[in-house]
Amino acid sequence: MFLEPVKGVAGYHDIIRRPMDRSTVCFKLMGSEYKSLGKFRRDFDLI
């Protein structure tokens, strides 16, 4: 569950304003996009 971004589901992005998934978190971790633990935690909590 929540391994990849949700695609092809009508209305999903109208309901879920800030979608997040595990592959996006991993991509951000590997790219050093998280400048603080709080930003990582915010994305993790969305999952």
N, C-alpha and C positions, 0 to 999 in steps of 0.2 A: 504494500500500500504506500502511496506517495513516493514511489521510486522515480518516476518521470513526470514532467509537466503534463497537465491535462490538456488534451487537444481534441477538437471535433465534438464537443458537447455543447449543444445549443444553450445559450443563456448562462453558461458557467461563469464567464467573466463579468456578467452583469450582477451576479450574486456574490461571487468571491472577488473582492476588490484587490487583494494582494496575494495572489496564489504563490505557493512555495512548495518545493519538493526536495527530496534528498539529493538528487543528482545536481540540482542547482546549488545547494549548500556545499556539496563536495567541490564543484567547479569553482565556487567563490573561495573556498579554503585553499585550494591548490594555486589559485591566482593571487593569493594574498589580498583579497578584496575587503576582508574584515579588518578594520583598523582598531576595533575594540571588542572585548568579550560581549558587551551589551548589544552590539549590532549582530553578532553571531546568534546570541540568545533570542533576539527579536525574530530572526528568520526561523530558527529552530522551533520557537513557540508557535509559529504559524502552521507548521506541519502537524 
